[in-house]
Amino acid sequence: MDIIETDTNRKPSLRNSREVSRAALESIPKETHEKRRSRILRLIDERRGLTCDEIEIETGGLHQTVSSAITALRRRGKLHDTGERRATRYGCQAIVWGAGR
């Protein structure tokens, strides 16, 4: 399956980007996701709360990766919004995530 469609007069464009993203996600072993989530959960617990941005800085992870892990942990009831907000490195206010309930 061609992922990128090219034409000499146009820039490359992604086709079926959701399917490509899903396939990329499914190509990563489940253990890798679980290790990443466990590390993030442990960091949040040890620091008594962190923002997504703080986790990105601490782990060197990409925003999409860290954000996805936070979402998965929140859906499982492992993280909660503490109600606190802190500024990111870009000056925006961000949720401080806490471990447990």
ABEGO torsion letter per residue (X at the ends): XBABBBBAABBBBBBGAAAAAAAAAAABBAAAAAAAAAAAAAAAAAAGEBBAAAAAAAAGBBAAAAAAAAAAAAAAGABBBAGBBBBBAAGBBBBBBBBEX
